[in-house]
Amino acid sequence: MRMLQLLRDKLGPLPITSGARCEEHNKREGGYPKSAHLQSKAADIRIYGPRALALVEEARRIGFSGVGISQKGDHGKRFIHLDTLPRAAIWSY
């Protein structure tokens, strides 16, 4: 939460579409079985365009270790996944 607040302080409002999930909800969403969402260590943020790039850059600077980028299709469905698992990774959906 502290890291998300630092992002919000820097970038303004951030619409979080997913945070902590139970196993059932994670399955319904098609989430990875070992998802950081299951450990309350992840957030998905609806964002696209230049703000998405700024978010990724600032998130890495703040210390988020996992960054998943989904920027295809309808703007309303684009998002960036951020997590704090003990590894460094960037991927696309």
N, C-alpha and C positions, 0 to 999 in steps of 0.2 A: 504494500500500500504506500509506503514512504516513497518508493521509486516511481510509482505511478503519479503520486502527487508532484514530485519534481518535474516529471514530464508535463503535467497539466500546468504547472506554474510557468514553464517555458513556452508551451505551445498553445495554451488556452484550452477550452473544453474539448474533451475526448470521449466520444460515445462508445462505451464499453458494451460489447454485445455478448460476451461470455467471460465468466471468471471461474470460480470454483464450481466443480461439477461432481455429482455422484456418478457411480458406475453406470446406472441405468440411463441417465441423461447423456452421458458421454457416448454410449452405444447408439442412442437415438440420433445424435448429431454426427455419427460416423467418425468419432474421435479415435485417435490412436489408443490402443488398450493400456499403454503405460503413460498416458498423457500427463503433462505437468498440471493440467486443470484438475486432475484427481487429487493432487497434493496441495491444491490452493496456491500454486506457484506460477500461474499463467493468467493472461488476459488477452482477449481479442478486441481490437479497436477498429471500428468502422471509419476508414479514412482512405483517401486516394489522392493522386496527383502530387503536386509539389509538397503538400503537407505530409504525405506518406513518406517521402524521402527525408524530410526534416525530422519526422518521428523516428525513423530507423537510425539516422545519424545520432540524434540526441539519446535514444535508448541505449545504443552501444556505449556512448560516452558515460552515461549514468551507471552502467554495469549490468544491463540485461544480457544474459548469456545466450539465449535462444531467440531468434527472429525468424518468423515464418511470414512470407509475403504472398498475398493473394490479391492481384491487381488486374484480373481479367474480367470481362463481362460488364454487367450492369454496375454503375457506380455505387448504387445502394447496397451491393453485396460484396464490395471490395473491403479487405481488412488487412491488418497487420497483427500477427500473434507475437506476444512477448512473454518470455518466461525467465526464471532464475534457476534452472537446473544446473548442476555442477559440470558443465561442459560448454564449449563455445560452438555455436552452429548457426548457420543461415541457410534457409531453404525456401523454395517456392511451392505453391500448391497448383 
